[in-house]
């Protein structure tokens, strides 16, 4: 994509180019996976942004975008971007792309213009609804554009205007994440769980590739962890649960994802990160435990291990055991693996919900009590204080 450079600014080893380019060229050069870049939060519902077509039709200003690239081929005040991703402006870009596709659909299906004059816009669009969807266009936008044509206005040059954008070159992954969170700070909030996923996102694909079919990850940006747990297949985990479990194991205590934790992680991420091999071992353990629990308890086992309070409580206990006995987290995981996976019945999960549901939730923090109970139960098993979990005792200690 060709851009014109208006100004430049250096920030460490990164360079920011203030640029402008034609919107038509930007939309035609969007990467196919522009919506799926891990650092971004995904498309969200926003009725105000859905009205961006009115901004286009009235030739009003669209706020600057922020893009990142590995290389800007600059020559004087001109440059070429071979590839780029959208750091800020994904919501606008997505809606502009739908409008662009809708314009192209009308241009490539000229009969719809005549049909709308004879039969009306609504009926004509309804007739072509399948084709509109297949062309990644949208019926409401096509209706709006046809009405504009009926009013005697042209849509041919709708995107032939210059758009401003910051183009960042050579931003590190950490800098990309921090800028994305900062740029979104005043907009619709990025959930705490998604923020923690973004910070650790670079391990996602590696984990799934290493563990192949027995382990899959669901991201918060695609489906909330609560929704994911309702119909969770064996071996599927929310990535935010993996991260909070990872930190619980590393810190030797159950960890809760909140604003304070996010701030600490961003300031000193190395203090909250296990080695890749340790993370891989953790995920393998969870996948194998999940299979064992399903074989023993069916859906009860799936729902239990799908809860964040259980994952953090369980792995917090493993971390506590490692610290107490001066062993590595991998050794502690292996001890826990050998204790639980061949003998899932010792967890007594058939009694877990009955005891938990009998608590007076008006007087306690149920999430905190849940985590404490799981941590206590697993710790007692690892220390051989009990041979089988008594959830009544475990929950009594956390109330």
ZIHU-V261930 format. One record per helix or strand. SS is the DSSP state (@ for helix, = for strand). FROM is the first residue (numbers start at 0). TO is the last residue. If there is no record, write none. Layout:
BEGIN
SS:FROM:TO / SS:FROM:TO
END
This chain:
BEGIN
=:1:10 / =:13:21 / @:22:27 / @:46:49 / @:51:56 / =:64:68 / =:71:74 / =:77:80 / =:84:87 / @:89:107 / @:110:118 / @:120:126 / @:128:133 / @:138:149 / =:161:168 / @:172:182 / @:191:198 / @:200:213 / =:215:217 / @:224:229 / =:235:237 / @:238:250 / @:258:266 / @:268:271 / @:275:296 / @:298:304 / @:307:324 / @:328:339 / @:343:346 / @:348:356 / @:365:381 / @:390:397
END
